[in-house]
Amino acid sequence: MNVIEFVRYSAWVGNKRILHEIDLPIKKNAINAIIGPSGSGKTTLIRSINRLMELVPGYRYEGDILLEGTSIFELDVYDLRRRVGMVFQHPNPFPHMSIYENVAYGIRLHRLARSKREEFERVKKALEMAALWEEVKDRLDEKPGRLSGGQKQRLVIARALAVEPEVLLMDEPTASLDPKATTRIESLMKELSKEVTIVLVTHNMAQAARVSDYTAFIYMGRLIEHGPTREIFERPKRPETEAFLRGKI
C-alpha cells in the first residue's frame, strides 16, 4: 500500500528545473531509500513532501503529491507537518530548551495532551521509541548540549515521533555521526518502520542496501529506477543505475 505518491511532480527554483515529472510511490510501513549523486534532486524531492520547499524563494511546482490519496497542497501545512515529520543531517535540538521540553514542544504546539500527565506519557513514549529513555530519564531537565551527537539525533527523532506522525522524512540522518551512533540509528529506523513510514535520503550505498525495503534512484532530476532494494542493487534494469552503483557516475 502506498502512503505517499508523486504524480508527474516537477519542481523549479527560479528558472532552474530541479525535478522532472516524478512518478513515485512511497510504500507504507517500510523504509524507502532515495539515492543518487549530489545535485540530483534528492533533497528537493524529500523536502517537497511536507512542503518545506515553499520556504525557498522562487520555488514552484507542477503535478501533485498525494498523502493517503489527498493532495498535500490542499492540506493545512501545520497539520501536514504533524503527519509528516522531518529529521535533518545535522542534529538540531532546541538548545535553550530542556530535553523534556524539546520532545514536548510539538505536543504543546498541536495541543495533543489534555493534562500534564498525558504530556509526560507522550514524551516518555517518544523517547522510548527513539531508544533514548533509559539514557536520559534522570536528565530530563538538562539542556541537550551535553548529549553526544548520536543522542542528539535520537532526541530530534523523539521530538518528531511525539506528535505521532504517519511518515518520517530522514535527510542524511547519520552523515555527521560516528559508526557506532550510525549503527544505533539504523537499528532504530528498522524498528520504527513497523509503525511509521520512513523516507530516507542517503549517499551511503551500503546503508541503503542494509536498511531499506525499497530504493529509488534519482539522476539529474529524473526518476531512473524504483523497486525492492535487493532487486535494485543485485539486478538493476537501467544502465544508469548499474553505472551509479559501480561508482561510474
Secondary structure, 3 states (H helix, E strand, C coil): CEEEEEEEEEEEECCEEEEEEEEEEEECCCEEEEECCCCCCHHHHHHHHCCHHHHCCCEEEEEEEEECCEEHHHCCHHHHHHHEEEECCCCCCCCCCCHHHHHHHHHHHCCCCCCHHHHHHHHHHHHHHCCCHHHHCCCCCCCHHHCCHHHHHHHHHHHHHCCCCCEEEEECCCCCCCHHHHHHHHHHHHHHCCCCEEEEECCCHHHHHHHCCEEEEEECCEEEEEEEHHHHHHCCCCHHHHHHHCCCC
